[in-house]
Amino acid sequence: MNILHETSAQPGQLLARGVARYLSGLGFVSLEEFVPARGLRLDLFALGPKGELWIIECKSSRADFTSDSKWHNYLEWGDRFFWAVDGDFPTDILPIDTGLIIGDAYDAALIREAPHHPVAPARRKALIQKFATKAAERLWRSRDPDFTSL
């Protein structure tokens, strides 16, 4: 079984873990590094208890944020878009019209709610199906890492 250890994980991965724990308390399930379409990779994609889709981009530093030129392309793939950063991050550089979560490897807190921009019904259905498929594949691979047919 693949367990995320502090010694081997990158800061963004540890932050994603803490945010996922927080979201779990809200009834969300989430996947790291979810690909909604070719060329896009979401740090954390969360599915809520009422079918809501949240995108969370985890940034570990100013340089990590300023080098990200793709985040605008992510907006159409979720109902809400959040930045997740640690307590030392300069949050004043983040766009004010996006959500903000501050966290660490163990937990997080919602600081600013993200605007709601509902995903079209057909896209929502496709994303939820892709989410379920990817989650099942990852579970299967964790149980049978030598199986290559998926």
C-alpha positions as a Python dict, from the first residue, in 0.01 Angstrom:
ca = {
    (1, 'M'): (0, 0, 0),
    (2, 'N'): (132, 347, -93),
    (3, 'I'): (135, 572, 214),
    (4, 'L'): (230, 939, 191),
    (5, 'H'): (515, 1001, 433),
    (6, 'E'): (639, 1348, 526),
    (7, 'T'): (999, 1254, 440),
    (8, 'S'): (923, 1154, 80),
    (9, 'A'): (642, 1394, -9),
    (10, 'Q'): (669, 1735, -172),
    (11, 'P'): (522, 2035, 15),
    (12, 'G'): (229, 2056, -229),
    (13, 'Q'): (146, 1690, -174),
    (14, 'L'): (145, 1734, 203),
    (15, 'L'): (-78, 2039, 168),
    (16, 'A'): (-314, 1843, -60),
    (17, 'R'): (-337, 1573, 206),
    (18, 'G'): (-436, 1822, 474),
    (19, 'V'): (-692, 1985, 245),
    (20, 'A'): (-836, 1644, 153),
    (21, 'R'): (-874, 1567, 525),
    (22, 'Y'): (-1055, 1897, 577),
    (23, 'L'): (-1284, 1836, 278),
    (24, 'S'): (-1362, 1487, 406),
    (25, 'G'): (-1509, 1649, 715),
    (26, 'L'): (-1744, 1842, 484),
    (27, 'G'): (-1855, 1519, 315),
    (28, 'F'): (-1631, 1553, 7),
    (29, 'V'): (-1417, 1283, -150),
    (30, 'S'): (-1117, 1392, -351),
    (31, 'L'): (-849, 1280, -593),
    (32, 'E'): (-503, 1426, -634),
    (33, 'E'): (-362, 1496, -980),
    (34, 'F'): (-692, 1452, -1161),
    (35, 'V'): (-687, 1508, -1538),
    (36, 'P'): (-1024, 1642, -1659),
    (37, 'A'): (-896, 1691, -2016),
    (38, 'R'): (-572, 1646, -2207),
    (39, 'G'): (-312, 1899, -2097),
    (40, 'L'): (-475, 1982, -1764),
    (41, 'R'): (-385, 1837, -1424),
    (42, 'L'): (-571, 1950, -1115),
    (43, 'D'): (-384, 1925, -786),
    (44, 'L'): (-701, 1822, -603),
    (45, 'F'): (-1045, 1756, -748),
    (46, 'A'): (-1325, 1713, -496),
    (47, 'L'): (-1674, 1570, -529),
    (48, 'G'): (-1925, 1691, -271),
    (49, 'P'): (-2223, 1518, -114),
    (50, 'K'): (-2466, 1703, -344),
    (51, 'G'): (-2260, 1643, -659),
    (52, 'E'): (-2066, 1969, -638),
    (53, 'L'): (-1725, 1977, -807),
    (54, 'W'): (-1444, 2176, -648),
    (55, 'I'): (-1098, 2240, -790),
    (56, 'I'): (-820, 2309, -542),
    (57, 'E'): (-478, 2421, -662),
    (58, 'C'): (-208, 2375, -398),
    (59, 'K'): (74, 2630, -404),
    (60, 'S'): (380, 2589, -186),
    (61, 'S'): (552, 2920, -267),
    (62, 'R'): (527, 3251, -453),
    (63, 'A'): (738, 3103, -734),
    (64, 'D'): (505, 2802, -758),
    (65, 'F'): (209, 3038, -802),
    (66, 'T'): (372, 3281, -1046),
    (67, 'S'): (496, 2997, -1269),
    (68, 'D'): (143, 2853, -1305),
    (69, 'S'): (2, 2986, -1632),
    (70, 'K'): (-263, 2716, -1682),
    (71, 'W'): (-491, 2775, -1385),
    (72, 'H'): (-736, 2991, -1585),
    (73, 'N'): (-802, 2687, -1805),
    (74, 'Y'): (-919, 2489, -1501),
    (75, 'L'): (-1214, 2715, -1415),
    (76, 'E'): (-1461, 2557, -1657),
    (77, 'W'): (-1407, 2210, -1503),
    (78, 'G'): (-1547, 2278, -1157),
    (79, 'D'): (-1826, 2464, -979),
    (80, 'R'): (-1578, 2641, -752),
    (81, 'F'): (-1204, 2713, -771),
    (82, 'F'): (-983, 2745, -462),
    (83, 'W'): (-618, 2809, -391),
    (84, 'A'): (-472, 2609, -103),
    (85, 'V'): (-162, 2752, 63),
    (86, 'D'): (16, 2730, 395),
    (87, 'G'): (8, 2996, 666),
    (88, 'D'): (331, 3162, 545),
    (89, 'F'): (213, 3211, 186),
    (90, 'P'): (168, 3576, 70),
    (91, 'T'): (-208, 3548, 7),
    (92, 'D'): (-232, 3907, -122),
    (93, 'I'): (-92, 3786, -457),
    (94, 'L'): (-383, 3544, -513),
    (95, 'P'): (-677, 3659, -726),
    (96, 'I'): (-954, 3792, -501),
    (97, 'D'): (-1227, 3633, -718),
    (98, 'T'): (-1116, 3281, -623),
    (99, 'G'): (-1154, 3079, -305),
    (100, 'L'): (-883, 3043, -43),
    (101, 'I'): (-797, 2754, 186),
    (102, 'I'): (-508, 2768, 431),
    (103, 'G'): (-371, 2441, 556),
    (104, 'D'): (-86, 2210, 634),
    (105, 'A'): (-21, 1837, 606),
    (106, 'Y'): (-284, 1755, 869),
    (107, 'D'): (-581, 1989, 824),
    (108, 'A'): (-704, 2309, 662),
    (109, 'A'): (-954, 2591, 698),
    (110, 'L'): (-1172, 2768, 444),
    (111, 'I'): (-1076, 3135, 453),
    (112, 'R'): (-1261, 3269, 149),
    (113, 'E'): (-1549, 3101, -33),
    (114, 'A'): (-1507, 3065, -408),
    (115, 'P'): (-1766, 3208, -646),
    (116, 'H'): (-2011, 2950, -776),
    (117, 'H'): (-2003, 2887, -1151),
    (118, 'P'): (-2206, 2570, -1215),
    (119, 'V'): (-2066, 2315, -1458),
    (120, 'A'): (-2303, 2226, -1743),
    (121, 'P'): (-2507, 1909, -1669),
    (122, 'A'): (-2351, 1698, -1947),
    (123, 'R'): (-1998, 1792, -1841),
    (124, 'R'): (-2086, 1728, -1473),
    (125, 'K'): (-2207, 1377, -1558),
    (126, 'A'): (-1891, 1303, -1759),
    (127, 'L'): (-1664, 1440, -1483),
    (128, 'I'): (-1835, 1242, -1208),
    (129, 'Q'): (-1806, 924, -1415),
    (130, 'K'): (-1438, 995, -1487),
    (131, 'F'): (-1383, 1068, -1116),
    (132, 'A'): (-1540, 735, -1018),
    (133, 'T'): (-1344, 544, -1281),
    (134, 'K'): (-1012, 701, -1179),
    (135, 'A'): (-1081, 637, -810),
    (136, 'A'): (-1162, 271, -880),
    (137, 'E'): (-848, 234, -1097),
    (138, 'R'): (-629, 380, -823),
    (139, 'L'): (-781, 150, -563),
    (140, 'W'): (-729, -150, -790),
    (141, 'R'): (-366, -53, -862),
    (142, 'S'): (-296, -15, -491),
    (143, 'R'): (-425, -368, -433),
    (144, 'D'): (-266, -524, -743),
    (145, 'P'): (26, -306, -863),
    (146, 'D'): (143, -565, -1117),
    (147, 'F'): (-189, -566, -1307),
    (148, 'T'): (-141, -363, -1627),
    (149, 'S'): (-467, -404, -1817),
    (150, 'L'): (-639, -89, -1681),
}
